[in-house]
Amino acid sequence: MAPNQPAMRLSDVGDSIRRRWRVVTAAVVLAVLAAGGLGMMWPERYTATAVVSVSPITPDPFGTGTSSAGINMTTEQQVVRSTEIARAAAERMELVRFDPRTLVGNVSVTSPSDSQILQIAYTASTPTQAARGANAFAEAYLESRVTSADQLAERIIDALETRINELVEQVEDADDALVDAAAQQQIVELRQQQSSLVTVTLNPGRIIEAARAPGSPSSPGLPVAIAGGLVGGLLVGIALALLRDRNDRRVTHAARLRELLGGCPVIDGTAEPDPDEPYRHALLELTRAHPLTSSDGPVLTAIVGPADGRIYEAATSLVDVAHSHRMRARLIDSDRMDMSAVDGGWPARSDVATDWPDDDLVVLDLTMITSRTRRVAIALRCDTIIVATTKRSRHRPIQEFVEQLTATDRGIDLGLLLPERSGSRKPTPTEFTADNDDDRRHTRRSKGRDSAATGADEPTGWPLSTGQLGSDR
């Protein structure tokens, strides 16, 4: 089965952003340009605010009075933004043609908690219009409250008059002096309340701070638009970078190669300034895994990867670095392998001892073997399996190879992310995923570089010390 992908950590997010910095940069630049253009084209808007103190105006026909707690400020906010108030405000603003809903859309009303204050804000295209609009709505709202209070007072007066008439009739028909006196007393009290409602002016509230023309626009200016575009573009760019990095079908980085290989050690050659350093590191890993003596025979290492020419370069570099450290090493090209012998079990341990008795390291390049079955069979017969790839290689072929090995309870020993190409070798169009039982001989390589390696003076054998691996060539 395919290796499980672990949950993304914060460090993984940072690595994804670093790898996809071009995506993030492009998103930020586009967002800033778009926001800047909109900021320059967006019309300026001004907002002025009038502050109104609201007073209770509901009289009690029974003389018990009212409290300020009877004012529902949420309701009053909705009243200010009603179409009735908008029409009255339009008359004060001397607007000939207007849409009440448009005017209401320009108004916002807030009220501080536990207060009887309304803050009426009006937004317009000029400072003067903004101030006139806020004051007009405040005045229209107070006038509406006065009108409502007068209408309520008239209804109460009419109700009192009706009650007085009923008591007068009761007095005229009453035979009991006590009842007559009580009725007369109620008539007097009701006459007093009626007189109070007629003579007392009800106070609906007042404007405690009139709106003034603002000195600067309230709409976002160019700097604010650019800042918003910068933040928005950065967020979008990060999201796109993470999405693209997660859905990329290529290897792209060492962490993904490690995931594909089931968590085995991976050497990141792209992070090394010295192109030979990854291969020194690979030799060091081999010496740690196989501390053999020369009498045990060579360590057989299979190297597998996309058949694009880079893997052969990696195998050659591995052998060359081994030579520089006085190791007896050779590279066996897949073009020189007898497929019939492979089907017969080559290379068995007896073949290794017979064919390469004096070598320390034998590297088998399996990239040009198109048969998956043969490629896996040879790899299973080797002491070490190395998967080498580039950042641009597709990860599906590597994943399939790992799945085939996993089915045989064998894992990859080492992963190698190759350094950036320094030569001009053109890739061979043979696909790593090809599965052809009729293995053809490829002629892409020089026949002189895949035979036994010579030129290493006084070979020291296997294993190498850490100091030898780190020495200069």
Sequence and secondary structure as in RCSB ss.txt:
>XXXX:A:sequence
MAPNQPAMRLSDVGDSIRRRWRVVTAAVVLAVLAAGGLGMMWPERYTATAVVSVSPITPDPFGTGTSSAGINMTT
EQQVVRSTEIARAAAERMELVRFDPRTLVGNVSVTSPSDSQILQIAYTASTPTQAARGANAFAEAYLESRVTSAD
QLAERIIDALETRINELVEQVEDADDALVDAAAQQQIVELRQQQSSLVTVTLNPGRIIEAARAPGSPSSPGLPVA
IAGGLVGGLLVGIALALLRDRNDRRVTHAARLRELLGGCPVIDGTAEPDPDEPYRHALLELTRAHPLTSSDGPVL
TAIVGPADGRIYEAATSLVDVAHSHRMRARLIDSDRMDMSAVDGGWPARSDVATDWPDDDLVVLDLTMITSRTRR
VAIALRCDTIIVATTKRSRHRPIQEFVEQLTATDRGIDLGLLLPERSGSRKPTPTEFTADNDDDRRHTRRSKGRD
SAATGADEPTGWPLSTGQLGSDR
>XXXX:A:secstr
         HHHHHHHHHHTHHHHHHHHHHHHHHHHHHHHHS   EEEEEEEEE      TTS    GGG  HHH
HHHHHTSHHHHHHHHHHTT SS  HHHHHHTEEEE  TTS EEEEEEEESSHHHHHHHHHHHHHHHHHHHHHHHH
HHHHHHHHHHHHHHHHHHHHHHH   HHHHHHHHHHHHHHHHHHHHHHHS    EEEEE     SS SS  HHHH
HHHHHHHHHHHHHHHHHHHHHH  B  SHHHHHHHTTS  EEEGGG SSTTHHHHHHHHHHHHH    GGG  EE
EEEE  TTTHHHHHHHHHHHHHHHTT  EEEEEGGG  HHHHHTT S HHHHHHH TT SEEEEE TT   HHHH
HHHHHTSSEEEEEE TTSBHHHHHHHHHHHHTTT    EEEE     S        TT   SS      S TTSS
S     SS   S   HHHHHS  
